[in-house]
Each structure stands twice: as structure tokens, then as C-alpha cells.
Amino acid sequence: MIKSKNRIINKLLAKLIIVMAILCFAQSELIAQEQPPRPIAIYVSPVQNLSFGAIILGPTGGDVIIYPNGSRGSTGDIVLADFGFTYSSALIEIEANPGTLVTILNGPDALLTGSNGGTMSMHIGNSDPTSPFVTTAAYPTRTYVRIGGVLTIGSSIANPAGAYSGSFQVTFIQE
């Protein structure tokens, strides 16, 4: 008889503990990641243009490469000159909430037109930081992105000396 009372008491205690655990859980506060402010927006501002600087073109042409870190290289029949013309990667300032995932989508190759005739093709290069990246600085987050490019130059007949200019498209996707 004592064993059966102990079993009944143990069963009642087990049920009571379960009920108390459910009540405690129901009253506890669940904590999750905070929702980002709405609307989620990034602001993009160009700070510095992509510039290939001065070159001396041989008879066959080649490529001028601007790397994201701002250094310059060439291929083919091209001599990189320094006649006081600066060269640089494009510098773009992005303002976004901390933790925003940003992906860079390069647009199509750009066509640059010359002041004395001729055209050149410019391929958008890599970026630094590489895409995709996450903004990490404290609010407001300002991240600086550098973008390089490759300028393809034809012969000196097709591309006479002069200033060449154009524009390119880059899309910044925030997630």
C-alpha cells in the first residue's frame, strides 16, 4: 500500500513539474535577432574617377590595366608614361547599415570616345573589397570600394592621340 501511494505521489509530482515547466516557458521571453530598420537602403557616391593616365602607343596596341589598389600595368605594344596625368582606380563611397550584405554587379563593357576620333573598349575590373562583402563599421557605415578596369587599345591609326572619355555602370545590390 505504501508503494502504490509513493507511485501515485511520484506521478503527481512528475505531472506538476511538467505543468510548472510549461508555465515557466510560457512566461519566459524569447530573444531573436533585431529586425533591420525599414527601409533598408544604401547610398552610393562616386568619390574618384577611374583613370588610365598617359600612355605611348606602339603600332599594334594592347591593354592598360588599373588594379583596384590603384597600381597600373600594361600588355602588348604600350608604354606607360608619366606626363603629369594621374591614373587611379574608381573610388566609391557606400553608406549602409552595419551588417548589410552588398554585392557588386558589373555592367557591360564601356565604349570610350576620343577627342580626335577613335574609340576604345573598357572592361570593368575587380573590386576591393571583393564582392560580395558585409559592411562592418559602426553606424553610419561608410565603406570605400575601389574598382579597376582594363582598357583595350587598338593600333595608332584606329586610336589617334587625344583624350578618351566615357562612363560605365556598376550596380550595388544590398541584401
N, C-alpha and C positions, 0 to 999 in steps of 0.2 A: 504494500500500500504506500509506503514511503517512496519507493522507486517510481511509482506512477505519478505521485504528486510532484516529485522532482522533475519528471519528464514534462508534465503539464506546465510547471513553472518555467523550465528551460525553453519550452516552445513559446510561451507567452513573452518571456524576456527577448527571445530572438525576434519575434514579431514587433515588439516595442522598439527594439534597436533599429530595425528596418524602417519603421514609421518615423522615428526621430531622425534617421539619416536622410530620409526623403524630405522631411520638413526643413532640415538644415540646408540641404542642397537647394531647395526651392527658394530659400531666403538669401542664399549667397549671391554675390554679384559676379557676373561673368565679365571678364575684361578681354577685349579684342583690339586689333589694330585700329587706330583712329582713321576715319574716312578722310580723304583729302578734301581741301576746300573746293567748292564749286564756284565758278567753272575752273577746271584745270586748264591753265594757259601757260604758254611760254612766249617770251618776247625775244625776237631775233633782230640784232642790229649789226650791220657791217661796220667795221672799225678801220680796216685797211684793205686796199685792193690787191688782187693777185697781179703781180708784175714780173715780167721775164727779163727786164733790163736790156742792155745793149749787147748786140752780137755782131760778129763779122761773118757773113755768109759766103761759103765757098760755092763752086759751080753745081754741086749735087744736092745740097740741103741736108736736113737731118732733124733732130728733135732737141728742144731745150726743155729741161725738166726742173721744176721747182718742187722741192720736197716740203712736207708740212712743217719741218723745223726751220724753213726759210733758206736752206742751202740750195745751190744750183749746180746742175750738171748738163752735159750735152752728149749727143751721139751724132755720128755722121760727119759731114764736112762743115762744122760750125765751130767758131772760136768765140768763147765767152769774153766779152770786152767790158772794160770799166771806163766809160766816158762820162762819169758823173750821174748816170742813170741808175737808179736803185732797182733792185729786184727783191721780191718778197712773196711769201705765201699770203693767201687771203686770211684775214683775221676777223672772226665773227664773234660777237658777244651774245650769249644766251642767258636770259634771266628766267628762272623756273623755280618751283618749289623744291626743297630738298627731297631726294629720293625719286625724282622724275626720271623715267627711262626715256632717253632720246635716241632716235635712230636717224641717221643721215641718208637721204636718198639722192644720189647724184642725178642730175638731169642729162639731156643729150649733149653730145659734143657741140661746142660753140664755134661759130664762124666769125673770125676777126677780119675786118676790112682795113686796107691800108690807105694812108693819106695820098699816096702816089699810085694807087691801083693795086690789084692783087688781093688775095685772101689767104688766110691760114686757118688751120683747124686746131682747136684747143680741146683736149680731153681733160675732164675734171679728175684730179688725182685723189690720193688718200687723205685722211684727216687725222689730226691729233687733238684730242683723244680719238682713238679708233671707234668706229660706230659698231654697235650701239654702246652708249655709256650712261651712267647714272650720275645725276647731279648730287653732290655731297655736302657742299658748303652750307653754312647757316643762312637762314632767310634774310634778305633775298639772295638767292643763289645766283652768282654770276660766274658762268663758265665760259672760258675763251677757247674757241675752236679754230685751229689753223688748217687750211685746205690748200693742197698743192695742185699742180697741173702739168700737163705735157703739151707743149706747143710743137706742132709738126710744120716744118718749113720746107717748101719746095725749092726749086732752082732759083738763082738770082734773077732770071728772066720772068718767072712766074711770080716772084715775090720781090719787087723792087724795094730799094731802101726807103724808109719812111716810118711813120708811127702807125701802129696797128692797134685797133681797139674793138671791143665787143663786150658782150655780157654773157653770163652763164647762170643756170638755175640749179639751186640746191634746195631740197625740201627737208625740213626738220619735223619729224613725226614724234609726238610725245605720247607716252602710254602711261 
